[in-house]
Amino acid sequence: MIVFDMIVHGEVKETIRPISQRLHAMLAQVTEEARRLSALYGTPVQVHRRIIY
């Protein structure tokens, strides 16, 4: 399973587990969450992905 960590100022603020494992659906969900967090914190958000076995 692929999960995405949203990082703001060097701290992991949220971990997103996509509903679907389809790449197109994941991209849409992660992009929307990154925009939401950028607006919330007023600074760009870094997105790192990792795989959980």
N, C-alpha and C positions, 0 to 999 in steps of 0.2 A: 504494500500500500504506500502510495506517495502522499506525504504531508508537506505543508508549506509553513515556514516560520516567518512571521512578520516582525522585522527588527526596526526599532526606532531608537536612535541615540545609543546604539550598541547593545540594547536589551531586547530580548524576545518578548514582545507584547502579546502576541496571539499565535496559536498554532491552528492552522486551518486543515481540516480533513475534508476533502472534496466529497460531495454526495455521489458523483459518478466518477469512474476511473477513465472515462473517455477524455482524450486530450483537449478537444474543442470545448467541452463542458468545464473542464478544470481551468482552462485559460480564462473563460468568461467569469467564473466565480472568483478566482484569485485576483483578476484585474479589478473587479468591483470592490472586493475587500481592501485592496491596496488604495484605491481612491477614497474609500470611506475613512480609513485610518490616516491618510495624508491630510484630509480635511479636519479630522479630529485633533491631530497633533500639530498641524500647521507646518509640517516638514515632510520631505520625501521619505518613503518607506522602502527598506531593502527587503527583498523576498529571497529566501533560501529554501531550497527543496531538499528533502531527505526521504529515504526509503525505510519503512518500518517492516520488518519481517514477522 
